[in-house]
Amino acid sequence: MTNDPNRPAARPGTALARARALPPWSLLAAGVLLGGALGGAYGALKTPQYSATSYVVAVPTEKSDPAAALGFAQAYGRVATQLAVLGDAQVWAGVPVSTLRGSVRAATSPDAPMVSVTATSERPDLAADIANAVSRSLTRHANDTEDSTHVELLQFSRAIEPTEASSLSAGATGLIGASAGGLLGGLALLVRPRRAEQAPPAASVPGPATAVDVHGQL
C-alpha cells in the first residue's frame, strides 16, 4: 500500500494531545489494572514457601536465677544463626550451611527466656527438619557451657510439618500490586499537565473609525 502524498502527515503532538484528552480517572484505573495483573502473575508463578518453628527455653540451675536465664536466652538467640551452630545442624538437616543461612532466623522475647527458631523452605518437611536441627545444635552448644553459665537450654516445642504455605497467595499479591498501581496512577494524575479550559483572549486591534477619531483629536 503506497502513501498518499496529498494526505497530511500526522503531527508529532497528536498522540500527546490524545493522551491529555483522556479522562483523569483513566490513569488511576490503568494503574490499578496493570498493578493487579502483575502482582497476581507474580504470586501465581512464584514457588510457595513453607515455614516451621521450634522453641527452646533457658532454665536456671540452682546456682542461678530467672534474670540470668532471660539474659542468656537473648544471647542464645543471637548465636543461633552463627557458623558454629549451623555447622552441626547441617549434618542433621542434610543441607549445606549456605542453605541454612538463607532459611533460618531466630527470635527472642524480652519477657520470657525462650528462643524461637524458624526455617523456611520450598518443602514443608524440610522446613521442619531444619528448624529442629538448628534447635538441637543450639541446645547442645549451650549445654556444653552449663557449668560456667549455670543456665540449661531445653527443647520446649519441636517444629511440625506445616500444612499451608507461609508465602502470599496470588490473590494477596494481586491486591498489593493493584494498590501499588493505583498509587502510581494517582501520582501520575497529580503531575499530569492540565488542559487549558479556554483559549487565551486575542489581542484587540482598534477599528478604523476609532483610529480616525484618535488622529483627529491630535
N, C-alpha and C positions, 0 to 999 in steps of 0.2 A: 504494500500500500504506500503510495507516494504522498508526500506532504503537499498540501495546497499552499502555493506561495502567496495567494491572496488572503489566506487565513491569518488573522492577527496572532502573534506569538503570545504565549501566556506570560503574564507579568510575574516577576520573582516574588512579589509580595502577596500574590493571590492566596497561596497556602496559608501564609501567616494571617491574612485577613480572615480566611475561613475559620482558622483556629480561634481567633479572637471573637468571631461571631457566635461560637458555641455558647450555650447557656452556662452560667457559672457552676452549677451543680454537676456538670459533666466531668470536670476534673476530679471531683470528690468521688463520684461513682466509679470512674475508671480506676482510681487508686484502690478503692475497696475491692473491686472485682479482680484486678491483677494481683494484689497482695494476697487475697484469699486463695486464688488459684495456685500461686507459687508456694504458699505455706502448706496447702493441702497436699501438693505434689511432693514436697519435702518430707512431710510426715508419712506419706504412703511408701516412698522409696527408701527411707532410712531404716536400717536394721533395728528391730526392737532391742532394748536393753533391759536387763533384769537386775534387781538389787536384793541382796540378802545381808542381814545384820546379826552379829553375835555380840554378847555383852560379857565383860569381865568386871569383877568387883574387888577393890582393895580392902583387906580386912586387917586391922591392927592386932598384933600379938599382945601378950601380957606385958611386954616392956614398952608398949607404945600406946597411943591414944587415937581417937577418931580424927582429930585435926591433922595428925601426921599422915593418916591413911588418905585423907582428902588431898593433901598436898602431893603425895606420891602418885595418886591417881592422875593428877594433872600432868605430872612428869611422864608417866607411862603412856599417856595419850599422845605426847609429843614424839616419843621414840617408837611408836607402833609402826610407823611407815619408814623407819630407818633401815639401812642395809643390813645391820646385824640381825634384826628381827626377820626381815624379808628373806634373808639368805637361808634361814632354816625353814621358813614357811614354804619356799618353792619346792622343797622335797616332798612335803605332804600334799601340796596343791597340784603338783605335776605341771607347773607352768614356770617360765623363766621370771627372773626378778624384774625385768623390764615390763612384763605384763602386770605384775603385782603393783609396781609403782604407778601405773596408769589406771588401775582399777580399784585401789584400796584407799579409803580415807578413814580417819579416826576422829572421834569427838568425845568431849568430856562434859561433865555437869559441874557448875560451881557449888551445888548444894549436896551432891551425892558422890561418894568415892567410886564412881563407875566409869568405865570406858566402853564406848560402842565402836565396833569395827565393822564397816560397811564395804562390801565388794560389789562391783558392777561388771556384768559380762553379758555377752550375747546368748549364753546358755544359762538357764536358771540353775541347773545342778552345779555348774562350775562356779557360779556366784556364791552359792552356799559353801562349797568346798574351800574356796579361797578365804572367805570370812572366818571359817572355823580354823583353817590352817594358821592364819595370822594371829588369831586369838591364842591358839595353843603355843605358838612360838613366843608370843609376848609374855604369856604366863610363865613359861619355862625360864626365860631370861630374868624376869622379875624375881622369881623364887630362888634363883641362884645367889642373889644378894640379900636374902631374907635375914640372915644373921646380922647384917650390918644395918639394914633399913628397919627391921622389926615390923615389916608390913608384908602380908602374904596376898598374892593375887590369885583369885579363884574364878573358875568358869561359872558365870551366872546364868547364861542362856545361850544355847547353841543356835546357829543360823539354820533355818529350814529353807527348803527349795521354794522360791516364790512361784505363785501361780499366775500372776499378772505382771505385765511389763511395767517398769517404772518410768520409761520414756513417754513423751507426749504422743497421743494418738493423732491421726491425720486430721480429725475434726478440730482438735485443740490447736494444732499448728496452723490450720486454715483460719481459725478465728484470730490468732495472733498476727498472721500475715495480713488479714483484712483490716485489722486495727492499725497496723503499721502503714499499710497502703492508704487508708483513709487519712492518717496523719500527714503523710507526704502530699496527698492530694489537697488537703486543706492548706498546707504551706504554699504549694504551687498556686492555689487560688488567691492567697494573700499577696503574692508578688506578681500576679498576672496583671499586665498593663490594662488599664481601664479605657474603654472606648469613649470617645467624646460624645456626649449626649446630643450636642447640636453643633453645627458648623459655626466657626467664628464669624462675626458680622463683617461684611465687606466694607471697605473704606468708602466713605461718602464723597462724592465729587459735586461741587456746586453746578447747578444748571446754567444754561446760557443767560437766562433772564437775570439770575442772581449776580452773575459776573458783570453784566452791563450796569446793574444798579450800583455795584461797588465802584466801578470805574467812573460813573457819573458823579458819585459823592466826592471823589478825589478832585 
